[in-house]
Amino acid sequence: MHIADGIIETPICIAAHAISLALIYLSSRKIDADEIPKMGITGAALFVISLIHIPLAGTSVHPGLFGLAGIILGKRTFPVIYTVLLFQSFIFQHGGLMTLGVNALNMGTGAFLAWMIWKQKFIPEYLKAFAAGFTGVIIPSFLMAAEFRITGYGKGIFIILTVYAIAAVAEAVISLTAVGFFRKVKSDIIT
Amino acid sequence: MLGFKTAGAHGVHIELLIHPPSVTAKAYFSKNAPMAQSGISVYAPGSEKPFQTGNTDPQGNFVFLPDQAGTWKVVADDGMGHKGTSQVEITKSFFTGDEQMTVSDTHQHEHEQQADLHEDHHHEHSHEEIPMLYKIIFGISLIFGITGFFYGLKRRKS
């Protein structure tokens, strides 16, 4: 899901960087000091979890926890995702620096929609946790496939969505488990 | 013995094994995750047009036969957004049969490294990759450092 450099056209990458920086500003406004440690710990989890990769259908997928991040951090998720992707790119050569904005927007959208699902009052909590985890993966992969289609790159939307749907189900289970765990040990960590 | 480097991250790694008259590109995500059936493009020195294209085998290998001296470029791409580039310097001795088998290893998306055929194995080992554990600790330290900085800043303001 981390798009490497040299795939998306440069003007799109620059525009995505600009939008990302604006979103970082908007989503960091009026932040409370007590929210910052939670952002740091969630960021560290996101940073490390991507190292668990699973070979699948000739490619490699890994958990991202974007849905869970959306549940925990809400509107503060985007700066965390952007920072984590920046460090993953620098330290692990995972994704590219030019495509950082595109990757952040893809994954940030997934996390944002996961948060939207999580905020719904009429859905049972276990269902929301599952759906948020699934959304956190499937939406970024859909956006990635759409971008590939625009640039004429890659294996096509059906193959990409099929591969990432498997990963999305796994993440949905992780989110469900994590929410259940948080409710037992520290309920106030999730809003 | 040949020095193979290992890495554990999700980025694309390409090892180039030089065994005249051919070069084998081994593309992988990590030691146990080869880039199977992925697209490979080989570029001759100074050429923008691919010299050869094809797919890796199930173990992530692809063999090609350079026909001239110079810097050859290999690009591996799985069509799912994972792409890596590697370069190798082929000298004239490659074609005279004086060359010994050696290995060049890169592990980056866009940064490109070169390995000279005349480099001995001690030199091959001299730029060993930083261990994955150190990278993880470094990354987490950075994240916690930034968190602490902004937390302190916000606390002082309030």
Interface residues (C-beta under 8 A of the other chain):
Chain A: M1 H2 I3 A4 D5 G6 I7 I31 D32 A33 I36 P37 M39 G40 I41 G43 A44 F47 V48 S50 L51 H53 P55 G58 T59 S60 H62 T83 V84 F87 Q88 I91 F92 Q93 H94 G95 G96 M144 F148 Y153 G154 K155 I159 I160 V163
Chain B: G8 A9 H10 G11 V12 F29 S30 N32 A33 P34 M35 A36 Q37 S38 D78 G79 M80 G81 H82 K83 G84 T85 H107 Q108 H109 E110 H111 M132 K135 I136 F138 G139 I140 L142 I143 F144 I146 T147 G148 F150 Y151 K154 R155 S158
